[in-house]
Amino acid sequence: PLEIIDGLSFVAPPQPFSTEAMSEVVQSGANWIAVIPYGFARLDEPEVYFNTNRQWWGERTAGVIETIKRAKTNNLKVMFQGHGRVILTFI
């Protein structure tokens, strides 16, 4: 049987968020969240930069890991997308 995915894109916050935020996601009826930490590139440079201290907490590795932990604690499934392609799904 196919699983219905009721999901939300979880916007990376600038600072750590309260633990109630994931409860609100569940209350909305979602059973998945998408975690998409953004990177950036400089003009005329092919390298993508990420996990820098100039980025928001939710875009850095520590914030991504904590967001996924909080989602899993609330029985949410997580799709993680990085560098323009899906690289890992947590079921």
C-alpha positions as CSV (number, residue, x, y, z in Angstrom):
1,P,0.0,0.0,0.0
2,L,1.1,3.5,-0.7
3,E,1.8,5.8,2.2
4,I,0.1,9.2,2.2
5,I,2.7,11.9,2.9
6,D,1.3,15.0,4.6
7,G,4.3,17.1,4.9
8,L,5.7,20.5,5.6
9,S,8.9,22.2,4.7
10,F,10.5,23.2,8.0
11,V,12.1,26.6,7.6
12,A,15.5,26.8,9.2
13,P,15.3,29.2,12.1
14,P,18.0,31.7,13.0
15,Q,18.1,30.5,16.6
16,P,17.1,27.2,18.4
17,F,13.4,26.8,18.5
18,S,11.1,25.7,21.3
19,T,10.3,22.0,21.7
20,E,6.6,22.9,21.2
21,A,7.3,23.7,17.5
22,M,7.3,20.1,16.5
23,S,4.1,19.4,18.4
24,E,2.4,22.2,16.4
25,V,3.6,20.5,13.2
26,V,2.0,17.2,14.3
27,Q,-1.2,19.1,15.3
28,S,-1.4,20.4,11.8
29,G,-1.8,16.9,10.5
30,A,1.7,16.5,9.0
31,N,3.5,13.2,9.3
32,W,6.7,14.3,7.5
33,I,8.9,17.3,7.4
34,A,11.4,18.4,4.8
35,V,14.7,19.8,6.2
36,I,16.5,21.8,3.6
37,P,19.6,23.7,4.9
38,Y,20.7,26.2,2.4
39,G,24.2,26.9,1.2
40,F,25.5,29.8,-0.8
41,A,28.0,30.4,-3.6
42,R,30.2,33.4,-4.4
43,L,30.0,34.9,-7.8
44,D,32.3,33.1,-10.3
45,E,33.2,30.4,-7.8
46,P,31.9,26.8,-8.3
47,E,32.2,25.9,-4.6
48,V,29.0,25.7,-2.4
49,Y,29.5,27.0,1.2
50,F,27.5,25.7,4.1
51,N,27.8,25.2,7.8
52,T,29.4,28.6,8.3
53,N,29.0,30.8,11.4
54,R,27.3,33.4,9.2
55,Q,24.4,31.1,8.5
56,W,21.3,30.7,10.7
57,W,21.4,28.0,13.4
58,G,18.9,25.8,11.5
59,E,21.1,25.8,8.4
60,R,24.2,24.7,10.2
61,T,25.0,21.0,11.0
62,A,24.1,21.3,14.7
63,G,20.8,22.9,13.9
64,V,19.9,20.3,11.3
65,I,20.8,17.4,13.6
66,E,18.7,18.9,16.5
67,T,15.8,19.6,14.1
68,I,15.8,15.9,13.0
69,K,16.1,14.7,16.6
70,R,13.1,16.8,17.6
71,A,11.1,15.6,14.6
72,K,11.8,11.9,15.4
73,T,10.9,12.5,19.0
74,N,7.5,13.6,17.8
75,N,7.2,10.5,15.4
76,L,7.6,12.6,12.3
77,K,9.4,11.2,9.3
78,V,12.1,13.4,7.8
79,M,13.3,14.0,4.3
80,F,16.7,15.8,4.2
81,Q,17.8,17.6,1.1
82,G,21.2,19.0,0.7
83,H,23.3,20.4,-2.2
84,G,20.3,20.3,-4.6
85,R,19.5,16.6,-4.3
86,V,18.0,14.3,-1.8
87,I,20.8,12.6,0.0
88,L,19.2,10.9,2.9
89,T,15.8,9.9,4.1
90,F,15.1,9.1,7.8
91,I,12.1,6.7,8.1
